[in-house]
Amino acid sequence: MSPEKIGKKLKEARKRLGLKQVDVAEKAGISVNYYARIERNEENTTVETLKQILKALKIKSSEVLTF
């Protein structure tokens, strides 16, 4: 899956939950700037960081990593 789609899916999930970028970043243990760049598709992320973000959003990987 392309990073563009991952960023878009993360943003959709965050907004659906009524969370701000800072909320997700803090829960995932990453900087808000890094998380914002991931959402805007300006930054790739590691599998480990993606797991932390998914946990912060309380969503399954299948909701983001659709093929």
N, CA and C of each residue as an Amber inpcrd file, in Angstrom:
protein
   201
   0.8480000  -1.1760000   0.0000000   0.0000000   0.0000000   0.0000000
   0.8880000   1.2320000   0.0000000   0.4650000   2.2260000  -0.7090000
   1.2620000   3.4430000  -0.8050000   1.1450000   4.2710000   0.4750000
   2.2030000   5.0150000   0.7970000   2.1550000   5.8680000   1.9890000
   1.0160000   6.8840000   1.9380000   0.6450000   7.3220000   0.7210000
  -0.4390000   8.2920000   0.5960000  -1.7300000   7.7430000   1.1730000
  -2.0030000   6.4920000   0.8840000  -3.2380000   5.8890000   1.3790000
  -3.1740000   5.6500000   2.8800000  -2.0100000   5.2950000   3.3810000
  -1.8690000   5.0710000   4.8220000  -2.1190000   6.3690000   5.5750000
  -1.5030000   7.4480000   5.1340000  -1.6970000   8.7430000   5.7860000
  -3.1520000   9.1680000   5.7760000  -3.7990000   8.9770000   4.6440000
  -5.2100000   9.3460000   4.5170000  -6.0740000   8.5120000   5.4580000
  -5.8060000   7.2160000   5.5270000  -6.5850000   6.3260000   6.3990000
  -6.3760000   6.6750000   7.8730000  -5.1360000   7.0010000   8.2390000
  -4.8680000   7.3870000   9.6260000  -5.6200000   8.6620000   9.9850000
  -5.6060000   9.6210000   9.0800000  -6.3090000  10.8810000   9.3200000
  -7.8090000  10.6520000   9.4540000  -8.3700000   9.8260000   8.5760000
  -9.8020000   9.5260000   8.6420000 -10.1610000   8.8740000   9.9750000
  -9.3420000   7.9230000  10.4070000  -9.6000000   7.2330000  11.6770000
  -9.5100000   8.2050000  12.8460000  -8.4990000   9.0610000  12.8240000
  -8.3230000  10.0390000  13.9050000  -9.5220000  10.9740000  13.9950000
  -9.9550000  11.4830000  12.8580000 -11.0890000  12.4140000  12.8490000
 -12.3770000  11.7200000  13.2760000 -12.5360000  10.4750000  12.8490000
 -13.7240000   9.6990000  13.2190000 -13.8130000   9.5380000  14.7390000
 -12.6540000   9.4380000  15.3800000 -12.6050000   9.2850000  16.8340000
 -12.6190000  10.6200000  17.5720000 -12.5940000  11.7100000  16.8220000
 -12.6210000  13.0290000  17.4380000 -11.3210000  13.4000000  18.1350000
 -10.2130000  12.8500000  17.6510000  -8.9110000  13.1200000  18.2570000
  -8.1430000  14.1640000  17.4580000  -7.2400000  14.8420000  18.1320000
  -6.3310000  15.7800000  17.4810000  -5.0200000  15.0550000  17.2160000
  -4.2260000  15.6070000  16.3120000  -2.9320000  14.9960000  16.0090000
  -2.0820000  14.8630000  17.2630000  -2.1230000  15.8580000  18.1210000
  -1.3230000  15.8190000  19.3410000  -1.7530000  14.6600000  20.2430000
  -3.0420000  14.3490000  20.2660000  -3.5400000  13.2380000  21.0840000
  -2.9380000  11.9130000  20.6150000  -2.9770000  11.7030000  19.3080000
  -2.4540000  10.4570000  18.7430000  -0.9460000  10.3760000  18.9480000
  -0.2600000  11.4710000  18.6750000   1.1990000  11.4850000  18.8140000
   1.6220000  11.1650000  20.2440000   0.9720000  11.7820000  21.2110000
   1.3210000  11.5310000  22.6140000   1.0750000  10.0760000  22.9880000
  -0.0590000   9.5290000  22.5750000  -0.3770000   8.1320000  22.8920000
   0.5780000   7.1640000  22.2030000   1.0550000   7.5490000  21.0170000
   1.9610000   6.6840000  20.2580000   3.4230000   6.8840000  20.6560000
   3.6900000   7.9160000  21.4420000   5.0590000   8.1640000  21.8790000
   5.9520000   8.7610000  20.8060000   5.3480000   9.5400000  19.9140000
   6.1160000  10.1940000  18.8500000   5.7980000  11.6870000  18.8720000
   6.5980000  12.4640000  18.1660000   6.3420000  13.9070000  18.1450000
   5.1310000  14.2070000  17.2710000   4.4520000  15.2800000  17.6080000
   3.2820000  15.6740000  16.8240000   3.7000000  16.0610000  15.4060000
   4.8760000  16.6540000  15.2580000   5.3490000  17.0230000  13.9180000
   5.5670000  15.7910000  13.0500000   6.1460000  14.7550000  13.6340000
   6.3730000  13.5110000  12.8970000   5.0380000  12.8840000  12.4970000
   4.0980000  12.8370000  13.4410000   2.7900000  12.2620000  13.1240000
   2.0910000  13.0670000  12.0240000   2.1510000  14.3740000  12.1060000
   1.5130000  15.2260000  11.0950000   2.1220000  14.9730000   9.7170000
   3.4420000  14.7910000   9.6690000   4.0980000  14.5060000   8.3830000
   3.6690000  13.1520000   7.8350000   3.4380000  12.1830000   8.7030000
   2.9510000  10.8730000   8.2590000   1.5650000  11.0310000   7.6360000
   0.6940000  11.7570000   8.3070000  -0.6600000  11.9820000   7.7790000
  -0.6320000  12.7100000   6.4380000   0.2990000  13.6430000   6.2890000
   0.3960000  14.4200000   5.0440000   1.2170000  13.7080000   3.9750000
   1.6390000  12.4970000   4.2790000   2.4140000  11.6940000   3.3310000
   3.7620000  12.3100000   2.9950000   4.3150000  13.0240000   3.9440000
   5.6290000  13.6290000   3.7580000   6.7170000  12.7830000   4.4120000
   6.3010000  11.7630000   5.1320000   7.2440000  10.9510000   5.9030000
   6.7950000   9.4960000   5.8650000   7.7350000   8.6140000   5.6290000
   7.4530000   7.1900000   5.7680000   7.6540000   6.8200000   7.2240000
   7.0850000   5.7150000   7.6210000   7.2160000   5.2910000   9.0080000
   7.6390000   3.8360000   9.0730000   8.1210000   3.4390000  10.2140000
   8.5010000   2.0450000  10.4070000   7.2680000   1.2390000  10.8060000
   7.3820000  -0.0510000  10.6970000   6.2910000  -0.9320000  11.1050000
   6.0210000  -0.7520000  12.5970000   7.0750000  -0.6290000  13.3800000
   6.9180000  -0.4710000  14.8280000   6.1650000   0.8190000  15.1710000
   6.5200000   1.9070000  14.5190000   5.8300000   3.1720000  14.7740000
   4.3840000   3.0910000  14.3160000   4.1490000   2.4520000  13.1830000
   2.7810000   2.2860000  12.7020000   1.9560000   1.4900000  13.7110000
   2.5510000   0.4650000  14.3040000   1.8550000  -0.3120000  15.3380000
   1.4670000   0.5780000  16.5170000   2.3770000   1.4590000  16.9240000
   2.1050000   2.3680000  18.0380000   0.9530000   3.3180000  17.6880000
   0.9410000   3.8060000  16.4530000  -0.1200000   4.7130000  16.0140000
  -1.4570000   3.9800000  15.9810000  -1.4590000   2.7700000  15.4430000
  -2.6960000   1.9860000  15.3840000  -3.2310000   1.7110000  16.7860000
  -2.3370000   1.4290000  17.7060000  -2.7420000   1.1980000  19.0930000
  -3.3340000   2.4750000  19.6910000  -2.7120000   3.6070000  19.4060000
  -3.2090000   4.8920000  19.9090000  -4.5990000   5.1990000  19.3580000
  -4.8310000   4.8110000  18.1050000  -6.1290000   5.0420000  17.4700000
  -7.1400000   3.9380000  17.7850000  -6.6480000   2.8740000  18.4180000
  -7.4860000   1.7150000  18.7600000  -8.1690000   1.1370000  17.5210000
  -7.3610000   0.9800000  16.4690000  -7.8740000   0.3770000  15.2440000
  -6.9720000  -0.7810000  14.8320000  -7.5150000  -1.6430000  14.0130000
  -6.7650000  -2.7960000  13.5180000  -5.9770000  -2.4060000  12.2750000
  -4.8990000  -3.1150000  12.0470000  -4.0770000  -2.8330000  10.8700000
  -4.8670000  -3.0150000   9.5790000  -5.8410000  -3.9030000   9.5830000
  -6.6380000  -4.1440000   8.3790000  -7.4640000  -2.9230000   7.9710000
  -7.6920000  -2.0050000   8.9000000  -8.4300000  -0.7860000   8.5760000
  -7.5660000   0.2110000   7.8140000  -6.2580000   0.0530000   7.9160000
  -5.3290000   0.9800000   7.2780000  -4.5970000   0.3220000   6.1170000
  -4.2490000  -0.9330000   6.2920000  -3.4440000  -1.6460000   5.3030000
  -4.3140000  -2.5370000   4.4230000  -5.1640000  -1.9240000   3.6540000
  -6.0020000  -2.6850000   2.7380000  -5.2880000  -2.8200000   1.4030000
  -5.4070000  -3.9840000   0.8040000  -4.7320000  -4.2390000  -0.4780000
  -5.7410000  -4.5350000  -1.5530000
